[in-house]
Protein backbone atom coordinates (compact mmCIF):
# COMPACT_ATOMS: atom_id res chain seq x y z
CA UNK A 1 0.00 0.00 0.00
CA UNK A 2 2.76 2.45 0.91
CA UNK A 3 4.55 1.83 -2.37
CA UNK A 4 1.61 3.26 -4.35
CA UNK A 5 1.54 6.54 -2.44
CA UNK A 6 3.16 9.72 -3.77
CA UNK A 7 4.42 11.52 -0.67
CA UNK A 8 5.53 15.13 -0.36
CA UNK A 9 8.12 13.96 2.13
CA UNK A 10 9.35 17.38 3.19
CA UNK A 11 6.02 19.20 3.41
CA UNK A 12 3.45 19.42 6.16
CA UNK A 13 0.46 21.72 6.16
CA UNK A 14 -0.09 24.04 9.09
CA UNK A 15 -3.55 24.77 10.44
CA UNK A 16 -2.86 28.40 11.25
CA UNK A 17 -1.58 29.90 8.02
CA UNK A 18 -2.17 29.43 4.32
CA UNK A 19 1.28 27.94 3.89
CA UNK A 20 3.36 24.81 4.06
CA UNK A 21 6.31 24.10 6.31
CA UNK A 22 9.36 22.83 4.50
CA UNK A 23 11.14 20.38 6.78
CA UNK A 24 14.66 19.02 6.80
CA UNK A 25 14.66 15.56 8.41
CA UNK A 26 18.45 15.62 8.69
CA UNK A 27 18.24 18.61 11.03
CA UNK A 28 15.73 16.89 13.27
CA UNK A 29 12.80 19.15 12.37
CA UNK A 30 9.42 17.81 13.41
CA UNK A 31 6.33 17.68 11.22
CA UNK A 32 3.55 20.11 12.01
CA UNK A 33 0.63 17.69 12.35
CA UNK A 34 -2.88 18.69 11.42
CA UNK A 35 -5.37 17.61 14.09
CA UNK A 36 -8.24 15.89 12.28
CA UNK A 37 -10.67 16.89 15.02
CA UNK A 38 -14.09 16.83 13.45
CA UNK A 39 -16.29 19.80 14.19
CA UNK A 40 -20.04 20.09 14.58
CA UNK A 41 -22.40 22.83 13.53
CA UNK A 42 -25.92 22.38 14.84
CA UNK A 43 -29.27 23.93 14.11
CA UNK A 44 -31.66 22.68 16.78
CA UNK A 45 -35.37 22.36 17.42
CA UNK A 46 -36.44 20.42 20.48
CA UNK A 47 -39.29 18.70 22.24
CA UNK A 48 -38.22 19.00 25.87
CA UNK A 49 -39.01 16.86 28.88
CA UNK A 50 -39.29 18.09 32.46
CA UNK A 51 -36.20 16.36 33.86
CA UNK A 52 -33.51 18.95 34.69
CA UNK A 53 -30.59 16.52 34.48
CA UNK A 54 -28.41 16.02 31.40
CA UNK A 55 -25.53 13.55 31.01
CA UNK A 56 -21.96 14.66 31.56
CA UNK A 57 -18.70 13.65 29.93
CA UNK A 58 -17.83 10.08 30.93
CA UNK A 59 -21.43 8.94 31.43
CA UNK A 60 -22.67 5.97 29.41
CA UNK A 61 -25.61 7.10 27.31
CA UNK A 62 -28.17 5.15 25.31
CA UNK A 63 -29.73 7.02 22.42
CA UNK A 64 -31.96 6.30 19.47
CA UNK A 65 -31.06 8.35 16.44
CA UNK A 66 -31.37 8.43 12.67
CA UNK A 67 -29.57 10.41 10.02
CA UNK A 68 -30.76 11.57 6.60
CA UNK A 69 -28.11 12.98 4.23
CA UNK A 70 -28.77 16.52 3.03
CA UNK A 71 -28.41 17.38 -0.66
CA UNK A 72 -26.36 15.07 -2.89
CA UNK A 73 -24.19 13.81 -0.07
CA UNK A 74 -23.93 9.99 -0.27
CA UNK A 75 -22.50 8.64 2.99
CA UNK A 76 -20.37 5.57 3.54
CA UNK A 77 -21.83 4.31 6.85
CA UNK A 78 -18.94 3.86 9.28
CA UNK A 79 -20.89 3.50 12.53
CA UNK A 80 -24.18 2.09 13.76
CA UNK A 81 -27.39 4.09 14.00
CA UNK A 82 -30.73 3.34 15.63
CA UNK A 83 -30.36 2.40 19.30
CA UNK A 84 -26.73 2.70 20.43
CA UNK A 85 -24.86 2.93 23.74
CA UNK A 86 -21.58 4.79 24.19
CA UNK A 87 -19.40 6.79 26.56
CA UNK A 88 -20.15 10.48 26.15
CA UNK A 89 -17.01 12.10 24.71
CA UNK A 90 -15.41 8.65 24.62
CA UNK A 91 -14.95 8.39 20.86
CA UNK A 92 -16.88 6.72 18.04
CA UNK A 93 -19.94 8.07 16.24
CA UNK A 94 -20.14 11.62 14.95
CA UNK A 95 -18.76 14.33 17.23
CA UNK A 96 -22.00 16.20 16.57
CA UNK A 97 -23.94 13.37 18.19
CA UNK A 98 -21.94 13.79 21.41
CA UNK A 99 -22.58 17.54 21.29
CA UNK A 100 -26.33 17.04 20.93
CA UNK A 101 -26.58 14.44 23.70
CA UNK A 102 -24.87 16.79 26.17
CA UNK A 103 -27.88 19.09 25.88
CA UNK A 104 -30.59 16.43 26.25
CA UNK A 105 -32.46 15.08 29.24
CA UNK A 106 -33.94 11.55 29.40
CA UNK A 107 -36.84 10.98 26.95
CA UNK A 108 -36.08 14.29 25.22
CA UNK A 109 -36.00 14.36 21.42
CA UNK A 110 -34.10 16.83 19.30
CA UNK A 111 -34.20 17.51 15.56
CA UNK A 112 -31.12 19.15 14.12
CA UNK A 113 -28.79 19.66 11.21
CA UNK A 114 -25.57 17.89 12.06
CA UNK A 115 -22.15 18.23 10.45
CA UNK A 116 -21.41 14.98 8.62
CA UNK A 117 -18.01 14.86 10.29
CA UNK A 118 -15.85 16.54 7.67
CA UNK A 119 -16.09 20.15 8.88
CA UNK A 120 -16.55 23.26 6.79
CA UNK A 121 -14.20 23.89 3.84
CA UNK A 122 -11.18 25.85 5.06
CA UNK A 123 -9.08 28.30 3.07
CA UNK A 124 -6.02 27.56 5.21
CA UNK A 125 -6.00 23.98 3.90
CA UNK A 126 -5.42 25.18 0.33
CA UNK A 127 -1.92 26.19 -0.68
CA UNK A 128 0.30 26.83 -3.67
CA UNK A 129 3.50 24.74 -3.67
CA UNK A 130 6.62 25.51 -5.75
CA UNK A 131 7.41 22.46 -7.87
CA UNK A 132 11.14 23.01 -7.35
CA UNK A 133 10.89 22.51 -3.58
CA UNK A 134 8.26 19.74 -3.60
CA UNK A 135 10.54 16.82 -4.43
CA UNK A 136 8.24 15.88 -7.34
CA UNK A 137 8.93 16.35 -11.06
CA UNK A 138 6.37 18.34 -13.05
CA UNK A 139 5.94 15.27 -15.25
CA UNK A 140 4.65 13.34 -12.23
CA UNK A 141 1.91 15.85 -11.32
CA UNK A 142 -1.58 15.84 -12.83
CA UNK A 143 -4.83 17.56 -11.91
CA UNK A 144 -7.06 15.69 -9.41
CA UNK A 145 -4.08 13.59 -8.32
CA UNK A 146 -4.13 12.46 -4.67
CA UNK A 147 -0.96 13.13 -2.69
CA UNK A 148 0.09 12.42 0.87
CA UNK A 149 1.87 15.04 2.95
CA UNK A 150 4.69 14.24 5.36
CA UNK A 151 2.24 14.14 8.26
CA UNK A 152 0.02 11.55 6.54
CA UNK A 153 -2.59 14.09 5.47
CA UNK A 154 -4.27 13.54 2.10
CA UNK A 155 -4.64 16.31 -0.46
CA UNK A 156 -5.67 16.76 -4.11
CA UNK A 157 -3.98 18.72 -6.87
CA UNK A 158 -6.52 21.35 -7.95
CA UNK A 159 -4.38 23.68 -10.11
CA UNK A 160 -1.10 23.36 -11.99
CA UNK A 161 1.25 25.55 -14.01
CA UNK A 162 4.90 25.33 -15.04
CA UNK A 163 6.27 26.56 -11.70
CA UNK A 164 3.65 25.75 -9.04
CA UNK A 165 0.83 23.43 -8.20
CA UNK A 166 -2.05 24.07 -5.81
CA UNK A 167 -3.21 21.44 -3.37
CA UNK A 168 -6.41 21.23 -1.36
CA UNK A 169 -6.32 19.23 1.87
CA UNK A 170 -10.02 19.68 2.61
CA UNK A 171 -12.01 16.45 2.54
CA UNK A 172 -14.07 16.07 -0.62
CA UNK A 173 -17.19 16.02 1.59
CA UNK A 174 -16.28 19.10 3.64
CA UNK A 175 -19.49 21.01 4.31
CA UNK A 176 -21.77 17.97 4.02
CA UNK A 177 -24.54 17.68 6.64
CA UNK A 178 -27.20 15.31 7.94
CA UNK A 179 -30.73 16.02 9.10
CA UNK A 180 -30.86 14.17 12.41
CA UNK A 181 -33.38 13.18 15.02
CA UNK A 182 -31.92 12.11 18.37
CA UNK A 183 -33.69 10.80 21.48
CA UNK A 184 -31.86 10.27 24.76
CA UNK A 185 -33.29 7.05 26.20
CA UNK A 186 -31.23 7.23 29.38
CA UNK A 187 -27.78 7.41 30.91
CA UNK A 188 -25.79 5.96 33.80
CA UNK A 189 -22.42 6.42 35.42
CA UNK A 190 -19.35 5.19 33.58
CA UNK A 191 -16.35 3.71 35.38
CA UNK A 192 -15.24 5.61 38.47
CA UNK A 193 -11.92 7.43 38.48
CA UNK A 194 -10.52 4.73 40.80
CA UNK A 195 -11.17 2.04 38.18
CA UNK A 196 -8.65 3.65 35.85
CA UNK A 197 -5.84 3.14 38.36
CA UNK A 198 -4.74 -0.02 40.16
CA UNK A 199 -6.71 -1.40 43.10
CA UNK A 200 -6.03 -4.92 44.47
CA UNK A 201 -9.75 -5.49 44.94
CA UNK A 202 -12.03 -4.98 41.96
CA UNK A 203 -14.30 -1.94 42.31
CA UNK A 204 -17.99 -2.61 41.78
CA UNK A 205 -19.49 -0.95 38.74
CA UNK A 206 -21.49 -1.87 35.67
CA UNK A 207 -18.63 -0.93 33.35
CA UNK A 208 -14.98 -1.94 33.46
CA UNK A 209 -11.63 -0.86 32.00
CA UNK A 210 -9.08 -2.72 29.86
CA UNK A 211 -5.64 -1.24 29.17
CA UNK A 212 -3.63 -3.10 26.54
CA UNK A 213 -0.71 -2.42 24.19
CA UNK A 214 -0.56 -4.07 20.77
CA UNK A 215 2.08 -2.04 18.94
CA UNK A 216 0.75 0.87 16.87
CA UNK A 217 -2.50 1.80 18.58
CA UNK A 218 -4.58 2.82 15.55
CA UNK A 219 -5.58 -0.62 14.29
CA UNK A 220 -6.11 -2.13 17.72
CA UNK A 221 -8.46 0.66 18.75
CA UNK A 222 -10.61 0.19 15.66
CA UNK A 223 -10.78 -3.57 16.23
CA UNK A 224 -12.07 -3.03 19.76
CA UNK A 225 -14.61 -0.40 18.68
CA UNK A 226 -16.19 -3.09 16.50
CA UNK A 227 -16.80 -5.39 19.48
CA UNK A 228 -20.35 -5.41 20.93
CA UNK A 229 -20.16 -4.36 24.57
CA UNK A 230 -17.31 -1.89 24.02
CA UNK A 231 -18.76 1.55 24.72
CA UNK A 232 -15.71 3.79 24.41
CA UNK A 233 -12.01 4.00 23.77
CA UNK A 234 -8.96 6.22 23.84
CA UNK A 235 -5.42 5.68 22.66
CA UNK A 236 -2.47 6.95 24.63
CA UNK A 237 0.76 6.25 26.44
CA UNK A 238 1.39 4.26 29.60
CA UNK A 239 4.04 2.49 31.71
CA UNK A 240 6.53 5.34 31.35
CA UNK A 241 8.42 7.81 33.52
CA UNK A 242 7.25 11.21 32.22
CA UNK A 243 3.91 12.93 32.77
CA UNK A 244 1.97 14.01 29.67
CA UNK A 245 4.49 12.82 27.07
CA UNK A 246 4.10 13.88 23.46
CA UNK A 247 3.98 11.45 20.56
CA UNK A 248 7.42 12.57 19.47
CA UNK A 249 8.85 11.96 22.94
CA UNK A 250 7.31 8.49 23.14
CA UNK A 251 8.59 7.60 19.67
CA UNK A 252 12.10 8.60 20.72
CA UNK A 253 12.05 5.76 23.25
CA UNK A 254 13.33 8.10 25.97
CA UNK A 255 10.23 8.16 28.21
CA UNK A 256 9.68 4.43 28.67
CA UNK A 257 6.04 4.58 27.55
CA UNK A 258 4.34 2.17 25.21
CA UNK A 259 1.50 3.01 22.82
CA UNK A 260 -1.65 1.65 24.46
CA UNK A 261 -5.41 1.43 24.10
CA UNK A 262 -7.83 2.00 26.96
CA UNK A 263 -11.22 0.38 26.48
CA UNK A 264 -14.45 0.89 28.44
CA UNK A 265 -16.71 -2.14 28.22
CA UNK A 266 -19.82 -3.77 29.64
CA UNK A 267 -18.79 -7.13 31.21
CA UNK A 268 -22.34 -8.43 30.79
CA UNK A 269 -21.84 -8.18 27.00
CA UNK A 270 -18.16 -9.07 26.61
CA UNK A 271 -15.72 -10.34 29.22
CA UNK A 272 -12.29 -9.04 30.13
CA UNK A 273 -10.86 -12.43 29.18
CA UNK A 274 -12.46 -12.29 25.72
CA UNK A 275 -11.05 -8.81 25.10
CA UNK A 276 -7.54 -9.91 26.08
CA UNK A 277 -7.81 -12.87 23.69
CA UNK A 278 -8.91 -10.56 20.88
CA UNK A 279 -5.79 -8.47 21.45
CA UNK A 280 -3.39 -11.39 21.51
CA UNK A 281 -4.98 -12.88 18.41
CA UNK A 282 -4.45 -9.55 16.68
CA UNK A 283 -0.74 -9.68 17.59
CA UNK A 284 -0.32 -13.02 15.82
CA UNK A 285 3.31 -14.08 15.52
CA UNK A 286 4.39 -10.83 17.18
CA UNK A 287 3.39 -12.43 20.49
CA UNK A 288 6.87 -14.00 20.53
CA UNK A 289 8.75 -10.76 19.75
CA UNK A 290 10.21 -8.44 22.39
CA UNK A 291 9.80 -4.68 21.85
CA UNK A 292 8.23 -5.26 18.47
CA UNK A 293 4.82 -5.64 16.83
CA UNK A 294 4.82 -6.34 13.12
CA UNK A 295 7.46 -4.15 11.50
CA UNK A 296 7.34 -1.56 14.29
CA UNK A 297 10.34 -1.90 16.60
CA UNK A 298 11.23 -0.15 19.85
CA UNK A 299 10.14 -0.08 23.47
CA UNK A 300 7.23 2.20 22.50
CA UNK A 301 5.80 -0.71 20.47
CA UNK A 302 6.15 -3.41 23.12
CA UNK A 303 2.97 -5.35 23.72
CA UNK A 304 1.49 -5.70 27.17
CA UNK A 305 -1.59 -6.14 29.32
CA UNK A 306 -1.82 -3.68 32.20
CA UNK A 307 -4.24 -4.94 34.81
CA UNK A 308 -6.30 -2.74 37.12
CA UNK A 309 -6.96 -5.28 39.87
CA UNK A 310 -5.90 -8.71 41.10
CA UNK A 311 -8.69 -10.51 39.26
CA UNK A 312 -7.66 -8.94 35.95
CA UNK A 313 -4.06 -10.00 36.64
CA UNK A 314 -5.07 -13.65 37.05
CA UNK A 315 -7.17 -13.58 33.89
CA UNK A 316 -4.50 -11.82 31.84
CA UNK A 317 -1.75 -14.22 32.92
CA UNK A 318 -4.00 -17.18 32.17
CA UNK A 319 -4.68 -15.97 28.63
CA UNK A 320 -1.00 -15.14 28.00
CA UNK A 321 -0.04 -18.60 29.25
CA UNK A 322 -2.39 -20.25 26.76
CA UNK A 323 -0.18 -19.07 23.87
CA UNK A 324 3.14 -20.97 23.69
CA UNK A 325 6.11 -18.62 23.41
CA UNK A 326 4.06 -15.51 24.18
CA UNK A 327 6.27 -12.78 25.73
CA UNK A 328 3.54 -10.14 26.16
CA UNK A 329 4.32 -8.31 29.38
CA UNK A 330 1.73 -8.34 32.16
CA UNK A 331 2.09 -5.50 34.67
CA UNK A 332 0.13 -3.39 37.11
CA UNK A 333 -1.44 -0.48 35.27
CA UNK A 334 0.37 2.83 35.64
CA UNK A 335 -1.09 6.20 34.74
CA UNK A 336 -2.50 6.39 31.23
CA UNK A 337 -2.00 9.62 29.27
CA UNK A 338 -4.33 10.26 26.35
CA UNK A 339 -2.60 10.76 23.03
CA UNK A 340 -3.07 13.84 20.89
CA UNK A 341 -6.53 14.38 19.35
CA UNK A 342 -5.44 13.44 15.83
CA UNK A 343 -4.60 9.91 17.04
CA UNK A 344 -8.02 9.28 18.60
CA UNK A 345 -10.20 7.03 16.40
CA UNK A 346 -7.66 7.71 13.65
CA UNK A 347 -8.76 4.97 11.27
CA UNK A 348 -12.45 5.76 11.70
CA UNK A 349 -11.67 9.36 10.75
CA UNK A 350 -9.75 7.96 7.77
CA UNK A 351 -12.85 6.18 6.47
CA UNK A 352 -12.71 2.68 7.99
CA UNK A 353 -15.81 1.18 9.56
CA UNK A 354 -16.32 1.08 13.34
CA UNK A 355 -19.73 -0.61 13.09
CA UNK A 356 -20.29 -3.40 15.58
CA UNK A 357 -19.30 -6.79 14.12
CA UNK A 358 -17.77 -5.16 11.03
CA UNK A 359 -15.44 -7.63 9.34
CA UNK A 360 -13.64 -5.50 6.75
CA UNK A 361 -9.86 -5.85 6.85
CA UNK A 362 -8.32 -3.10 8.98
CA UNK A 363 -5.70 -1.16 7.02
CA UNK A 364 -3.01 0.31 9.24
CA UNK A 365 -2.84 3.77 7.65
CA UNK A 366 -6.48 4.75 7.09
C-alpha positions in Angstrom: 0.0 0.0 0.0 2.8 2.4 0.9 4.5 1.8 -2.4 1.6 3.3 -4.3 1.5 6.5 -2.4 3.2 9.7 -3.8 4.4 11.5 -0.7 5.5 15.1 -0.4 8.1 14.0 2.1 9.4 17.4 3.2 6.0 19.2 3.4 3.5 19.4 6.2 0.5 21.7 6.2 -0.1 24.0 9.1 -3.6 24.8 10.4 -2.9 28.4 11.2 -1.6 29.9 8.0 -2.2 29.4 4.3 1.3 27.9 3.9 3.4 24.8 4.1 6.3 24.1 6.3 9.4 22.8 4.5 11.1 20.4 6.8 14.7 19.0 6.8 14.7 15.6 8.4 18.5 15.6 8.7 18.2 18.6 11.0 15.7 16.9 13.3 12.8 19.2 12.4 9.4 17.8 13.4 6.3 17.7 11.2 3.5 20.1 12.0 0.6 17.7 12.3 -2.9 18.7 11.4 -5.4 17.6 14.1 -8.2 15.9 12.3 -10.7 16.9 15.0 -14.1 16.8 13.5 -16.3 19.8 14.2 -20.0 20.1 14.6 -22.4 22.8 13.5 -25.9 22.4 14.8 -29.3 23.9 14.1 -31.7 22.7 16.8 -35.4 22.4 17.4 -36.4 20.4 20.5 -39.3 18.7 22.2 -38.2 19.0 25.9 -39.0 16.9 28.9 -39.3 18.1 32.5 -36.2 16.4 33.9 -33.5 18.9 34.7 -30.6 16.5 34.5 -28.4 16.0 31.4 -25.5 13.6 31.0 -22.0 14.7 31.6 -18.7 13.7 29.9 -17.8 10.1 30.9 -21.4 8.9 31.4 -22.7 6.0 29.4 -25.6 7.1 27.3 -28.2 5.1 25.3 -29.7 7.0 22.4 -32.0 6.3 19.5 -31.1 8.4 16.4 -31.4 8.4 12.7 -29.6 10.4 10.0 -30.8 11.6 6.6 -28.1 13.0 4.2 -28.8 16.5 3.0 -28.4 17.4 -0.7 -26.4 15.1 -2.9 -24.2 13.8 -0.1 -23.9 10.0 -0.3 -22.5 8.6 3.0 -20.4 5.6 3.5 -21.8 4.3 6.9 -18.9 3.9 9.3 -20.9 3.5 12.5 -24.2 2.1 13.8 -27.4 4.1 14.0 -30.7 3.3 15.6 -30.4 2.4 19.3 -26.7 2.7 20.4 -24.9 2.9 23.7 -21.6 4.8 24.2 -19.4 6.8 26.6 -20.2 10.5 26.1 -17.0 12.1 24.7 -15.4 8.6 24.6 -15.0 8.4 20.9 -16.9 6.7 18.0 -19.9 8.1 16.2 -20.1 11.6 14.9 -18.8 14.3 17.2 -22.0 16.2 16.6 -23.9 13.4 18.2 -21.9 13.8 21.4 -22.6 17.5 21.3 -26.3 17.0 20.9 -26.6 14.4 23.7 -24.9 16.8 26.2 -27.9 19.1 25.9 -30.6 16.4 26.3 -32.5 15.1 29.2 -33.9 11.6 29.4 -36.8 11.0 27.0 -36.1 14.3 25.2 -36.0 14.4 21.4 -34.1 16.8 19.3 -34.2 17.5 15.6 -31.1 19.1 14.1 -28.8 19.7 11.2 -25.6 17.9 12.1 -22.1 18.2 10.5 -21.4 15.0 8.6 -18.0 14.9 10.3 -15.9 16.5 7.7 -16.1 20.1 8.9 -16.6 23.3 6.8 -14.2 23.9 3.8 -11.2 25.8 5.1 -9.1 28.3 3.1 -6.0 27.6 5.2 -6.0 24.0 3.9 -5.4 25.2 0.3 -1.9 26.2 -0.7 0.3 26.8 -3.7 3.5 24.7 -3.7 6.6 25.5 -5.8 7.4 22.5 -7.9 11.1 23.0 -7.4 10.9 22.5 -3.6 8.3 19.7 -3.6 10.5 16.8 -4.4 8.2 15.9 -7.3 8.9 16.3 -11.1 6.4 18.3 -13.0 5.9 15.3 -15.2 4.6 13.3 -12.2 1.9 15.8 -11.3 -1.6 15.8 -12.8 -4.8 17.6 -11.9 -7.1 15.7 -9.4 -4.1 13.6 -8.3 -4.1 12.5 -4.7 -1.0 13.1 -2.7 0.1 12.4 0.9 1.9 15.0 3.0 4.7 14.2 5.4 2.2 14.1 8.3 0.0 11.6 6.5 -2.6 14.1 5.5 -4.3 13.5 2.1 -4.6 16.3 -0.5 -5.7 16.8 -4.1 -4.0 18.7 -6.9 -6.5 21.4 -8.0 -4.4 23.7 -10.1 -1.1 23.4 -12.0 1.2 25.6 -14.0 4.9 25.3 -15.0 6.3 26.6 -11.7 3.7 25.7 -9.0 0.8 23.4 -8.2 -2.1 24.1 -5.8 -3.2 21.4 -3.4 -6.4 21.2 -1.4 -6.3 19.2 1.9 -10.0 19.7 2.6 -12.0 16.5 2.5 -14.1 16.1 -0.6 -17.2 16.0 1.6 -16.3 19.1 3.6 -19.5 21.0 4.3 -21.8 18.0 4.0 -24.5 17.7 6.6 -27.2 15.3 7.9 -30.7 16.0 9.1 -30.9 14.2 12.4 -33.4 13.2 15.0 -31.9 12.1 18.4 -33.7 10.8 21.5 -31.9 10.3 24.8 -33.3 7.0 26.2 -31.2 7.2 29.4 -27.8 7.4 30.9 -25.8 6.0 33.8 -22.4 6.4 35.4 -19.4 5.2 33.6 -16.3 3.7 35.4 -15.2 5.6 38.5 -11.9 7.4 38.5 -10.5 4.7 40.8 -11.2 2.0 38.2 -8.7 3.6 35.8 -5.8 3.1 38.4 -4.7 0.0 40.2 -6.7 -1.4 43.1 -6.0 -4.9 44.5 -9.8 -5.5 44.9 -12.0 -5.0 42.0 -14.3 -1.9 42.3 -18.0 -2.6 41.8 -19.5 -0.9 38.7 -21.5 -1.9 35.7 -18.6 -0.9 33.4 -15.0 -1.9 33.5 -11.6 -0.9 32.0 -9.1 -2.7 29.9 -5.6 -1.2 29.2 -3.6 -3.1 26.5 -0.7 -2.4 24.2 -0.6 -4.1 20.8 2.1 -2.0 18.9 0.7 0.9 16.9 -2.5 1.8 18.6 -4.6 2.8 15.5 -5.6 -0.6 14.3 -6.1 -2.1 17.7 -8.5 0.7 18.8 -10.6 0.2 15.7 -10.8 -3.6 16.2 -12.1 -3.0 19.8 -14.6 -0.4 18.7 -16.2 -3.1 16.5 -16.8 -5.4 19.5 -20.3 -5.4 20.9 -20.2 -4.4 24.6 -17.3 -1.9 24.0 -18.8 1.6 24.7 -15.7 3.8 24.4 -12.0 4.0 23.8 -9.0 6.2 23.8 -5.4 5.7 22.7 -2.5 7.0 24.6 0.8 6.3 26.4 1.4 4.3 29.6 4.0 2.5 31.7 6.5 5.3 31.4 8.4 7.8 33.5 7.2 11.2 32.2 3.9 12.9 32.8 2.0 14.0 29.7 4.5 12.8 27.1 4.1 13.9 23.5 4.0 11.5 20.6 7.4 12.6 19.5 8.8 12.0 22.9 7.3 8.5 23.1 8.6 7.6 19.7 12.1 8.6 20.7 12.0 5.8 23.3 13.3 8.1 26.0 10.2 8.2 28.2 9.7 4.4 28.7 6.0 4.6 27.5 4.3 2.2 25.2 1.5 3.0 22.8 -1.6 1.6 24.5 -5.4 1.4 24.1 -7.8 2.0 27.0 -11.2 0.4 26.5 -14.5 0.9 28.4 -16.7 -2.1 28.2 -19.8 -3.8 29.6 -18.8 -7.1 31.2 -22.3 -8.4 30.8 -21.8 -8.2 27.0 -18.2 -9.1 26.6 -15.7 -10.3 29.2 -12.3 -9.0 30.1 -10.9 -12.4 29.2 -12.5 -12.3 25.7 -11.0 -8.8 25.1 -7.5 -9.9 26.1 -7.8 -12.9 23.7 -8.9 -10.6 20.9 -5.8 -8.5 21.5 -3.4 -11.4 21.5 -5.0 -12.9 18.4 -4.4 -9.6 16.7 -0.7 -9.7 17.6 -0.3 -13.0 15.8 3.3 -14.1 15.5 4.4 -10.8 17.2 3.4 -12.4 20.5 6.9 -14.0 20.5 8.7 -10.8 19.8 10.2 -8.4 22.4 9.8 -4.7 21.8 8.2 -5.3 18.5 4.8 -5.6 16.8 4.8 -6.3 13.1 7.5 -4.2 11.5 7.3 -1.6 14.3 10.3 -1.9 16.6 11.2 -0.2 19.9 10.1 -0.1 23.5 7.2 2.2 22.5 5.8 -0.7 20.5 6.1 -3.4 23.1 3.0 -5.3 23.7 1.5 -5.7 27.2 -1.6 -6.1 29.3 -1.8 -3.7 32.2 -4.2 -4.9 34.8 -6.3 -2.7 37.1 -7.0 -5.3 39.9 -5.9 -8.7 41.1 -8.7 -10.5 39.3 -7.7 -8.9 36.0 -4.1 -10.0 36.6 -5.1 -13.7 37.1 -7.2 -13.6 33.9 -4.5 -11.8 31.8 -1.8 -14.2 32.9 -4.0 -17.2 32.2 -4.7 -16.0 28.6 -1.0 -15.1 28.0 0.0 -18.6 29.3 -2.4 -20.2 26.8 -0.2 -19.1 23.9 3.1 -21.0 23.7 6.1 -18.6 23.4 4.1 -15.5 24.2 6.3 -12.8 25.7 3.5 -10.1 26.2 4.3 -8.3 29.4 1.7 -8.3 32.2 2.1 -5.5 34.7 0.1 -3.4 37.1 -1.4 -0.5 35.3 0.4 2.8 35.6 -1.1 6.2 34.7 -2.5 6.4 31.2 -2.0 9.6 29.3 -4.3 10.3 26.4 -2.6 10.8 23.0 -3.1 13.8 20.9 -6.5 14.4 19.3 -5.4 13.4 15.8 -4.6 9.9 17.0 -8.0 9.3 18.6 -10.2 7.0 16.4 -7.7 7.7 13.6 -8.8 5.0 11.3 -12.5 5.8 11.7 -11.7 9.4 10.8 -9.8 8.0 7.8 -12.9 6.2 6.5 -12.7 2.7 8.0 -15.8 1.2 9.6 -16.3 1.1 13.3 -19.7 -0.6 13.1 -20.3 -3.4 15.6 -19.3 -6.8 14.1 -17.8 -5.2 11.0 -15.4 -7.6 9.3 -13.6 -5.5 6.7 -9.9 -5.8 6.9 -8.3 -3.1 9.0 -5.7 -1.2 7.0 -3.0 0.3 9.2 -2.8 3.8 7.7 -6.5 4.8 7.1 
